[in-house]
């Protein structure tokens, strides 16, 4: 059977389908974390959607976001929306800053505590903004909208609860250090697309802290309703809770991390900025949060394929040192008599970042790469009579699949391929081809498909060549 020559796509990212699970026989604190859908988070999401914030303008969950458009689009010029736009420009109130305010408001939109909002809210006239927000709530009949969607909210909560009932919140005390004065709360945000947040609040009367995992809806079923599965959502829930235990530690010890963290940020700045991680400290937060998520999964009987999937995904996001960082967290956990909490271990973790920075600075030498193409190296033009093109890598490729196209020249530039085959202990990929005379070709490899046992992917590779007349 002949293969199509326009786009060759046989890519499933992982060799074995995986699922994240928790061993139900483990002796851990099973405490119900029934999620809620809060007026404050929905209202602020809608206002900043109308303000034009791209992170609040997902339309994945059209069953819900179309309702938002119908009811709220006529209010795009409302004072609250204009004020939100001003906050974006003046104070960079985007992404997590919006949700940090939401969890620090009561149901009447009165501020509970301003001390936990974060630096971007410093200098903001909150009384003025909240006054306009309250008026928006009344003018748009937001409470009616909320009540009209109660059945949708109830269905989302029902679909999510199979995960939230099995989260081991006792792990946080065990791993980060004892702190019994903490509540855990999951909020489902229906219109946030694929953006999730981990803010916290403190009750000024009791001093009790609540940590949040605000989870969006980025997958839907055939009927358009949000669906939640363990593979995608469980690591995100843990990730967002982790922020409340980690961010303040990197801030407290930032001077110890600054030099080597900045070395890493210089190497990965473009990919970090593409994820809205604009500063070294934010990158450090995210790296430690992600490594701690891997630690949680491992501590709850995560299998090798599960862990590989997480590491692979984080390396694609530019956290090339994630395995090294996880191993350092394991060292910490093996020395708990000496280090009772993560705070006490932060100087040792900062010292380890010298080696992490060396690793990242040399990552292009560490990651796999294409080193030659047997039939084409140094030949221009190429004979149309060649029947194979053999692409050689410097390391074995773990995946059994491949994905490639015609790159910037378009799909018409991709040669006709009749067979693909890994050879040479999977250090070479041989393509059986049929070429035409006097033609320009391009073979563009999709990096995320070509990876090693350590989860490292090849850099972008595009092979351009011409055939003779």
C-alpha positions in Angstrom: 0.0 0.0 0.0 1.4 3.4 -1.0 1.6 6.2 1.6 0.4 9.7 1.1 3.2 12.2 0.3 1.6 15.4 1.6 1.7 15.0 5.4 3.1 11.9 7.1 1.6 11.9 10.6 1.8 8.7 12.6 2.3 10.5 15.9 1.0 9.4 19.3 3.3 11.1 21.8 3.7 8.2 24.1 4.4 4.6 23.5 1.8 3.2 25.9 -1.4 4.9 26.9 -1.2 6.0 30.5 -3.6 7.0 33.2 -2.9 8.8 36.5 -4.3 7.0 39.5 -4.0 6.8 43.2 -3.6 3.5 45.0 -6.8 3.3 47.0 -5.2 1.0 49.5 -2.7 3.6 50.6 -3.2 5.0 54.1 -3.8 8.6 53.3 -6.2 11.3 54.4 -9.2 11.1 52.1 -11.1 14.3 52.5 -13.8 15.5 50.2 -12.8 18.4 48.1 -16.1 18.9 46.3 -15.4 21.6 43.7 -17.5 24.8 43.5 -18.2 27.3 40.8 -18.0 30.8 42.4 -19.7 34.0 41.4 -16.5 36.0 42.0 -14.3 33.9 39.6 -17.0 33.8 36.9 -17.7 37.5 37.1 -14.1 38.6 36.9 -13.4 36.1 34.1 -16.2 37.7 32.1 -15.1 41.2 32.8 -11.5 40.5 31.7 -12.9 38.5 28.7 -14.7 41.7 27.6 -11.6 43.7 28.3 -9.8 41.6 25.6 -7.4 39.6 27.7 -6.5 36.7 25.5 -6.1 34.3 28.4 -9.8 34.9 29.3 -11.1 34.6 25.7 -11.1 30.9 25.1 -14.0 29.4 23.3 -13.3 25.8 23.9 -16.4 25.4 26.0 -18.8 27.0 23.5 -21.9 25.6 25.3 -21.1 28.2 28.0 -19.0 30.9 26.3 -21.7 31.5 23.7 -24.1 32.3 26.5 -21.5 34.7 27.9 -21.4 36.4 24.5 -25.1 36.7 24.2 -25.6 38.3 27.6 -22.5 40.3 28.1 -21.1 41.5 24.8 -23.4 44.5 24.7 -21.5 45.7 27.8 -18.0 45.9 26.3 -17.9 49.6 27.0 -19.1 49.4 30.6 -17.0 51.4 33.1 -15.9 48.1 34.7 -14.6 46.8 31.4 -12.8 50.1 30.7 -11.3 50.0 34.2 -10.1 46.4 33.6 -8.4 47.5 30.4 -6.7 50.3 32.3 -5.5 47.8 34.9 -4.0 45.6 32.2 -2.0 48.6 30.8 -1.0 50.2 34.1 -0.4 47.2 36.3 -0.2 44.1 34.1 -3.4 42.7 35.7 -3.5 39.5 33.6 -3.6 35.8 34.1 -3.2 34.9 37.9 -3.6 38.5 39.1 -7.3 38.4 38.1 -8.0 35.2 40.0 -6.0 36.4 43.0 -8.5 39.2 43.4 -11.4 36.8 42.9 -10.5 34.6 45.8 -10.0 37.6 48.1 -13.5 38.9 47.6 -16.7 37.9 49.5 -19.9 37.2 47.7 -20.9 40.9 47.9 -17.6 41.8 46.1 -16.1 43.3 49.2 -12.4 42.9 49.7 -11.5 40.4 52.4 -7.8 41.0 52.6 -5.5 43.1 50.3 -2.3 41.6 51.7 -2.5 38.4 49.6 -3.2 39.9 46.2 0.4 40.1 44.9 2.7 42.9 43.9 0.8 43.8 40.7 -2.2 45.1 42.7 0.0 47.6 44.7 -1.1 51.1 44.0 -4.4 50.1 42.4 -7.5 52.0 43.6 -9.4 48.9 44.5 -12.4 50.8 45.9 -12.9 52.5 42.6 -12.6 49.2 40.6 -14.8 47.2 43.0 -17.5 49.9 42.8 -17.5 49.6 39.0 -17.5 45.8 39.3 -20.5 45.9 41.6 -22.4 48.1 39.1 -21.5 45.8 36.2 -23.0 42.9 38.2 -26.3 44.8 38.6 -26.4 46.4 35.1 -25.8 43.1 33.3 -28.0 41.0 35.6 -25.1 38.7 36.2 -26.8 37.0 39.2 -29.6 35.9 36.9 -27.1 34.5 34.4 -25.4 32.6 37.2 -28.7 31.1 38.4 -29.8 30.2 34.9 -26.6 28.1 34.5 -26.9 26.2 37.8 -27.7 23.0 36.0 -24.7 23.3 33.8 -22.5 24.0 36.9 -24.0 21.1 38.7 -23.2 18.8 35.8 -19.6 20.0 35.6 -19.1 19.4 39.3 -20.6 15.9 39.1 -18.2 15.1 36.2 -15.2 16.4 38.1 -15.9 14.9 41.6 -14.4 11.5 40.8 -11.0 13.1 41.0 -11.4 15.6 43.7 -12.7 12.9 46.1 -9.3 11.1 45.9 -6.7 13.8 46.3 -4.3 13.2 49.2 -4.2 16.6 50.9 -2.2 15.1 53.8 0.8 14.8 51.4 1.2 18.6 51.5 1.9 18.6 55.2 4.2 15.6 54.9 6.2 16.9 52.0 6.4 20.7 52.5 6.3 20.6 56.3 3.6 20.7 58.9 1.0 23.5 58.7 -2.4 22.4 60.0 -4.1 25.8 59.6 -4.8 25.4 55.9 -8.0 24.7 53.9 -8.0 23.3 50.4 -10.5 24.4 47.8 -11.1 23.5 44.2 -12.9 26.0 42.0 -14.0 25.2 38.5 -13.8 28.1 36.1 -16.0 27.5 33.1 -14.6 30.1 30.6 -10.8 30.2 31.3 -9.8 27.8 28.4 -6.6 26.0 29.2 -5.4 28.4 31.9 -5.4 27.3 35.6 -4.4 29.1 38.7 -3.2 28.5 42.2 -3.9 31.6 44.4 -4.5 31.7 48.1 -6.4 33.8 50.7 -6.2 34.4 54.5 -9.1 35.0 56.7 -8.1 38.2 58.6 -10.3 37.2 61.6 -9.1 33.6 62.1 -5.7 33.7 60.3 -6.7 30.5 58.5 -5.3 30.2 55.0 -7.2 28.7 52.1 -5.2 27.5 49.1 -7.0 27.2 45.7 -6.8 25.1 42.6 -8.8 27.0 40.0 -9.3 24.6 37.1 -10.7 25.5 33.7 -12.6 23.5 31.1 -10.5 22.7 28.0 -12.1 19.5 26.8 -15.6 18.8 25.8 -17.6 15.7 24.7 -19.7 15.3 21.5 -22.5 17.2 23.1 -20.3 20.2 23.9 -20.2 19.6 27.7 -17.0 19.8 29.7 -15.3 16.6 30.5 -12.6 15.9 33.1 -10.2 12.9 33.0 -7.4 11.9 35.3 -4.7 12.0 32.7 -5.1 15.7 31.9 -6.6 17.1 35.1 -5.1 15.4 38.2 -1.5 16.7 37.6 -3.0 20.2 37.1 -5.0 20.1 40.4 -1.8 19.2 42.3 0.2 21.7 40.3 -2.0 24.6 41.2 -2.2 23.7 44.9 1.6 23.5 44.9 1.9 27.2 44.0 0.6 28.2 47.5 3.4 26.2 49.1 6.2 27.2 46.8 5.9 30.7 45.5 6.6 32.4 48.8 9.7 30.2 49.3 11.3 31.2 46.0 10.5 34.8 46.9 12.0 34.5 50.3 15.2 32.8 49.1 15.4 34.5 45.7 18.8 36.1 46.3 20.2 32.5 46.6 18.7 31.5 43.3 19.1 34.7 41.3 22.5 34.2 39.7 22.0 30.6 38.4 18.3 31.1 37.8 19.2 34.1 35.6 21.7 31.9 33.7 18.9 29.4 32.9 16.4 32.1 32.1 18.8 33.6 29.5 18.8 30.2 27.7 15.0 29.6 27.7 13.6 33.1 27.8 11.8 32.9 24.5 9.9 29.7 25.3 9.2 31.0 28.9 7.8 34.3 27.6 5.6 32.4 25.2 4.0 30.9 28.4 3.7 34.3 30.1 6.6 33.4 32.5 8.3 36.8 32.1 10.8 36.8 34.9 13.4 34.5 36.5 11.5 34.2 39.7 8.3 33.1 37.9 10.3 30.5 36.0 11.7 29.2 39.3 8.3 29.0 40.8 7.0 27.0 37.8 9.9 24.6 37.7 9.7 23.7 41.4 5.9 23.4 41.2 6.2 21.0 38.3 8.9 18.9 40.0 6.8 18.7 43.1 3.9 17.5 41.0 6.0 14.7 39.7 7.0 13.9 43.3 3.3 13.7 44.3 2.6 11.3 41.4 5.5 9.1 42.3 4.6 9.1 45.9 1.2 7.8 44.9 2.4 4.8 42.9 2.8 6.6 39.5 4.3 4.2 37.0 7.3 4.7 34.8 5.2 5.7 31.8 3.3 8.2 33.9 6.4 9.9 35.1 8.0 9.8 31.6 4.9 11.6 30.2 5.2 14.4 32.8 8.9 14.8 32.3 8.5 14.7 28.5 5.8 17.4 28.6 7.9 19.7 30.9 11.0 19.5 28.7 8.9 20.5 25.8 7.9 23.6 27.7 11.5 24.5 28.3 12.1 23.0 31.7 15.0 21.0 30.5 16.4 20.5 34.1 13.1 19.0 35.4 14.6 15.5 36.0 17.6 17.0 37.9 15.2 19.1 40.0 13.0 16.2 40.9 16.0 14.2 42.0 17.0 17.0 44.3 13.6 17.0 45.8 14.0 13.3 46.4 17.3 14.0 48.2 15.4 16.5 50.4 12.7 13.9 51.2 15.4 11.3 52.1 16.8 13.7 54.7 13.8 14.9 56.6 15.3 14.5 60.0 17.9 17.0 59.0 15.5 19.2 56.9 12.0 19.2 58.6 10.4 21.3 55.8 11.2 22.5 52.3 12.0 26.0 53.6 15.0 24.6 55.5 16.2 22.9 52.3 16.0 25.9 50.0 19.7 26.9 50.4 20.8 23.4 49.3 18.3 23.5 46.5 19.7 26.9 45.4 23.3 25.5 45.5 22.1 22.6 43.2 21.0 25.2 40.6 24.6 25.8 39.7 24.7 22.4 38.2 21.2 22.9 36.7 22.5 26.0 35.0 25.5 24.2 33.6 23.2 21.5 32.3 20.8 24.0 30.5 23.7 26.0 29.0 25.0 22.7 27.5 21.6 21.3 26.6 22.1 21.6 22.8 25.0 19.2 23.2 23.0 16.9 25.4 19.7 16.6 23.5 19.5 14.3 20.5 20.1 15.8 17.0 20.3 14.9 13.4 24.0 14.4 12.5 23.8 13.4 8.8 21.7 12.3 5.9 23.5 9.5 4.1 22.3 9.9 0.5 22.2 13.7 0.4 25.1 15.1 2.5 27.1 17.4 0.3 25.4 16.5 -2.9 23.6 19.3 -4.9 21.6 18.5 -6.9 20.6 15.0 -5.9 19.9 12.3 -8.4 16.3 11.6 -8.8 17.3 7.9 -9.0 18.0 7.6 -5.3 15.5 5.3 -3.6 16.2 5.9 0.1 16.9 8.8 2.3 18.5 7.8 5.7 18.4 10.4 8.5 20.9 9.6 11.2 20.6 10.7 14.9 23.4 10.8 17.5 21.2 9.0 20.0 18.6 6.2 19.7 15.0 7.5 19.3 12.6 5.9 21.8 9.4 6.5 19.9 8.3 4.0 17.2 6.5 6.6 15.3 7.4 9.6 13.1 5.8 12.8 11.9 7.0 15.1 9.2 5.8 17.4 6.4 7.0 19.8 3.7 7.9 22.6 6.2 8.0 26.2 5.0 7.8 25.1 1.4 4.4 23.5 1.9 3.1 20.0 1.6 3.7 19.8 -2.1 7.5 19.9 -1.4 7.3 16.7 0.6 8.6 13.7 -1.4 6.5 10.6 -2.1 7.4 8.1 0.6 6.5 4.5 0.2 8.0 3.1 3.5 9.4 4.3 6.8 11.8 2.2 8.9 14.0 2.7 12.0 17.3 1.0 11.6 20.8 1.0 13.3 19.4 0.4 16.8 16.9 3.2 16.1 19.6 5.7 15.5 18.6 6.1 11.9 15.3 6.6 10.1 15.2 5.3 6.5 12.6 6.6 4.1 11.9 4.8 0.8 11.2 7.6 -1.7 10.2 8.2 -5.3 11.6 11.5 -6.6 10.9 13.5 -9.7 13.5 15.3 -11.8 14.2 19.0 -11.5 12.2 19.4 -8.3 12.7 21.1 -4.9 11.9 19.1 -1.8 11.8 19.6 1.9 11.6 17.1 4.7 10.7 18.8 8.0 10.8 16.6 11.1 8.4 17.4 13.9 10.7 17.6 17.0 8.3 16.4 19.6 8.0 13.0 17.9 11.7 12.3 17.9 12.8 11.8 21.5 15.1 9.7 23.7 14.6 7.6 26.8 15.2 10.7 28.9 12.4 12.7 27.2 14.7 15.0 25.3 13.5 16.0 21.8 15.5 17.0 18.7 15.9 20.6 17.8 14.0 21.7 14.7 15.3 20.0 11.5 14.4 20.7 7.9 16.1 19.1 5.0 16.0 21.0 1.7 17.3 19.5 -1.5 16.9 19.7 -5.3 17.0 16.9 -7.8 18.9 17.1 -11.1 17.2 17.5 -14.5 
